[in-house]
Amino acid sequence: MVKMCSFNKLMAILVVAMLASFEGSRAFTFCNMSGDVLTDCKPSVMKPNPSDPTAECCKDLSTADLDCLCSYKTSPLLPGLGIDPPLAMGLPAKCGLTPPANC
């Protein structure tokens, strides 16, 4: 169990490092969202004072693969990026989108 937890943390660190290397790159996509979309929506999914999603965030989120996003709800990846998973899972509803049933 300890080895798996360490492995998950290592993977999260590697993914964060990889994402950081793509900072500002329009070629980077995650769950059918560009790095710009992630930047537009990030203030809405960060504690302690998340903001309401912007129209641009919601527009871009409407093309995201919500099932893909949902698959990260228990992953250490989101907290490693400073994203609060419950806030992230609630973002589609705040944008008037129907989240996946199992999310």
C-alpha positions as CSV (number, residue, x, y, z in Angstrom):
1,M,0.0,0.0,0.0
2,V,2.8,2.4,0.9
3,K,4.5,1.6,-2.4
4,M,1.3,2.3,-4.4
5,C,0.8,5.6,-2.6
6,S,4.4,6.6,-3.3
7,F,3.9,5.6,-6.9
8,N,0.8,7.7,-7.2
9,K,2.6,10.7,-5.8
10,L,5.5,10.2,-8.1
11,M,3.1,10.0,-11.1
12,A,1.3,13.1,-10.0
13,I,4.7,15.0,-9.7
14,L,5.7,13.7,-13.1
15,V,2.4,14.8,-14.7
16,V,2.6,18.2,-13.1
17,A,6.2,18.6,-14.3
18,M,5.1,17.6,-17.8
19,L,2.1,20.0,-17.7
20,A,4.4,22.8,-16.6
21,S,6.7,22.2,-19.5
22,F,3.6,22.7,-21.8
23,E,2.6,26.0,-20.0
24,G,1.4,28.4,-22.6
25,S,1.4,25.8,-25.4
26,R,-1.8,25.7,-27.4
27,A,-0.9,22.1,-28.6
28,F,-1.4,20.7,-25.1
29,T,-4.8,19.1,-24.5
30,F,-6.4,17.3,-21.5
31,C,-9.8,15.7,-21.8
32,N,-10.4,17.6,-25.0
33,M,-9.5,20.9,-23.4
34,S,-6.6,23.1,-24.4
35,G,-4.2,24.5,-21.8
36,D,-6.0,27.9,-22.3
37,V,-9.3,26.3,-21.1
38,L,-7.6,25.0,-18.1
39,T,-6.2,28.4,-17.3
40,D,-9.7,30.1,-17.9
41,C,-11.4,27.7,-15.6
42,K,-8.8,27.3,-12.9
43,P,-10.0,30.2,-10.7
44,S,-13.3,28.4,-10.4
45,V,-11.9,25.2,-9.0
46,M,-9.3,26.5,-6.5
47,K,-9.9,26.9,-2.8
48,P,-10.3,28.9,-0.6
49,N,-12.3,31.4,-2.7
50,P,-13.4,29.9,-6.0
51,S,-14.9,32.4,-8.4
52,D,-17.9,31.7,-10.6
53,P,-16.9,30.3,-14.0
54,T,-16.6,32.8,-16.7
55,A,-18.6,32.6,-20.0
56,E,-15.4,31.7,-21.8
57,C,-14.7,28.9,-19.3
58,C,-18.2,27.5,-19.7
59,K,-18.1,27.8,-23.5
60,D,-14.8,25.9,-23.6
61,L,-16.0,23.3,-21.0
62,S,-18.9,22.5,-23.3
63,T,-16.5,20.7,-25.7
64,A,-14.6,18.9,-22.9
65,D,-14.8,15.2,-22.5
66,L,-16.7,15.2,-19.1
67,D,-16.4,11.4,-18.7
68,C,-12.6,11.9,-19.0
69,L,-12.6,14.7,-16.4
70,C,-14.7,12.6,-14.1
71,S,-12.2,9.8,-14.2
72,Y,-9.8,12.2,-12.4
73,K,-12.0,12.9,-9.4
74,T,-10.0,10.6,-7.0
75,S,-6.7,11.1,-8.7
76,P,-3.8,12.9,-7.0
77,L,-3.3,14.8,-10.3
78,L,-5.9,17.5,-9.6
79,P,-4.8,18.4,-6.1
80,G,-1.2,18.4,-7.5
81,L,-2.3,21.1,-9.9
82,G,-3.9,23.1,-7.2
83,I,-7.4,22.1,-8.3
84,D,-10.0,21.0,-5.7
85,P,-11.7,17.8,-7.1
86,P,-15.2,18.5,-5.7
87,L,-15.1,22.0,-7.1
88,A,-13.9,20.6,-10.5
89,M,-16.6,17.9,-10.5
90,G,-19.2,20.6,-9.8
91,L,-18.1,23.0,-12.6
92,P,-20.1,21.5,-15.4
93,A,-23.4,22.0,-13.5
94,K,-22.4,25.6,-12.7
95,C,-22.0,26.1,-16.5
96,G,-25.4,24.6,-17.2
97,L,-24.0,21.4,-18.5
98,T,-25.2,17.9,-17.6
99,P,-22.4,16.1,-15.8
100,P,-21.9,12.3,-16.3
101,A,-24.4,10.3,-14.1
102,N,-21.6,8.5,-12.3
103,C,-19.6,11.6,-11.4
